[in-house]
């Protein structure tokens, strides 16, 4: 998993993965999307492929890449206890704010409408 974090630390790789969330893409499409050179995109794709985050399949004279979510599930599972801790802390903050917030004031015109 450490390798997955190291791979995901690079912003261009995250951008490529974000594009692949929308569906498979060729190297050329990823070059157009990212604005990087073809060699740079190919280098990032090689690293992503070695980390198991993308898979490639040949299609005529090109390779088409798609996202492989298995390593991301491992990261998500690792993050789960932290997410629970953050959620519990945010719930406590919400409770504290609700308890210390003054009651909502009614607009002046609301009282006027109630008078006969």
N, C-alpha and C positions, 0 to 999 in steps of 0.2 A: 504494500500500500504506500510505503514511503516513496517508491518510484512514481506512483500515480500522482502524489502531491507535487513532486518535483516537476513532472511533465505538465501538470495543470498550472504551475506557477507562471508559466510563460504566456503573456497576453495573446499573442498571435495564435497559439495552439487553442486557447479557450475560444477565440473568435472562430476558428475553423470548426471546433466542436459545436458551437452555437449554430453555425450555418448547417452542419450535418443533422442537427435536430429537426430541421425542416424537411429533410429527405436526402437521399444519396446525391453525390455530385462528383464530377470529374475534376481532375487537377486544374484544367482550364477554367472551369466554373469557379473553383476556389480561388484561383489567381484573380479572376475578375472581381469576385466578392471582396477579397482581402486587400487588393492593391499591391500585394507583394509580388516579387519576381517568381517565375516558375521554379527556379532552383530552390528558393527559400521555402515555398509552399511544399515542394517535394521533400525537403529536409524535415520540415515539421510533420508531414504525414508519415515519414519513416519512423520518427520518434513516437508518434501517436500509435502507429501500428505495432511497434515493438512493445509498447506499454499495454497493448490489448484494447485500446480505446476506440480504434477504428479497424475495419476490415476492408479489404480491397477485392474486387473481382474484375477479371478482364472483360472488356466489351470492345470487340473489334481491335483497333489499334491503341486503345486507351484503357486506363484503369478507372473504375468507378468506386468511390469510397462511401462507406456508411458507418454510422455510429454503432459501437458495441457498448451497451450500458452495463455489462457485468462489473467492470472495475469501478464504475460510478456507484453501483449498489453497495459495494464494499465500503466506499468512502461514506456513503449515506448512513450505513449501519454504524460505522465508527463515530459519526457525528451525532447519532440519535441521543445518547445520554446528555450531551452538551445542549442540544435543542430542548430537551426536557427541563434542564436546569435553567436555561434562559427563559423558557415559557413560565416556569414557576416563579421566577423573579419578576417577570413582567406582570403576572397575575397579582402578586403581592403589591407591586407598585400601583396597579389599577385600583386595588382595594383601598390602599392608603389614600390615593387621590380622591376616590369617591367619598371616603369618610371625612376628609378635611375640606371638601368643596362646599362652599355655602349653597343653600338651597337656591334654585333658580327663581329669579324675580319675574313676576308677571308684568307685562307692559301696562302702562297707565290706562291705555284705552280699553284694555280687557275689563278693568273694574267698572268703567263707565257704562259698558254694555250691559252689565248685570243689574244696574240700578233701574227700578221701574219708572 
